[in-house]
Amino acid sequence: MENLNGMLQHMIHMNAAVPQDQTLYKSRFEELSQKFNETEAKKNAADKKIQSMRERRGAMEQFIRNLRGQNTRVTEFSENLWCALLDYATAYADGRLVFRFKNGSEIDG
């Protein structure tokens, strides 16, 4: 993006300093602008993916901490553990339930 931006700035400067065919200038400028916009969109998509991965990592680390915090084998329902580990549950009209845990895993039952 920095290279493309530098090229655009150079084109603008040269257009202001040196007489040029404006049709050719506009065509080149639009081409570079489009490449810049495409590159910026890819960067933004990558940034969103990185942020999502960081959030998932944090949730998984918390999930593991909660599991490790159990001193004994879980033999009965624990509301605290349930709330700490479960992200959400979905109930379907056919009676099926899907439990999604904070680590991303699902149990369909």
Residue pairs with C-beta under 8 A, 6 or more apart in sequence:
1 36
1 39
1 40
1 43
4 32
4 35
4 36
4 39
5 36
7 32
8 29
8 32
8 33
8 36
11 25
11 28
11 29
11 32
12 29
14 20
15 25
56 104
59 87
59 102
59 103
60 102
60 103
60 104
62 84
62 102
63 84
63 85
63 101
63 102
63 103
64 103
66 81
66 84
66 85
67 85
70 81
74 81
84 102
85 101
85 102
86 99
86 100
86 101
86 102
87 100
87 101
87 102
88 100
89 97
89 98
89 99
89 100
90 97
90 98
90 100
91 97
92 98
96 108
96 109
97 108
97 109
98 106
98 107
98 108
98 109
99 106
99 107
99 109
100 106
101 107
